Amino acid sequence: MILEVAILNVKAGLSADFEKVFQQAQKIISSMKGYISHQLQKCIEDENKYILLVNWETLEAHTEGFRQSAAYQDWKRLLHHFYDPFPTVEHFEMVERCKT
């Protein structure tokens, strides 16, 4: 499993609009092959900053399957105009899991 981590800086004053549009956009990503789950979290210290965490079966499910799909063009159209600067996106893989 691969964890996609995207830091989203939303333009000032657009957070409520972004959250509303994200409700629609998340249907796009969750329908993609290789998608497992996602979370959108809002920063407590900065009301215009979010983190998007998406679990994918493989790196290619995100970088090729999603990013090279027609559905990604809809995702872009819905969300990309909210960001300044454009998001930093990185991918992580599990090294160790701790169970308590």
Secondary structure, 3 states (H helix, E strand, C coil): CEEEEEEEEECCCCHHHHHHHHHHHHHHHHCCCCEEEEEEEECCCCCCEEEEEEEECCHHHHHHHHCCCHHHHHHHHHHHHHECCCCEEEEEECCCCCCC
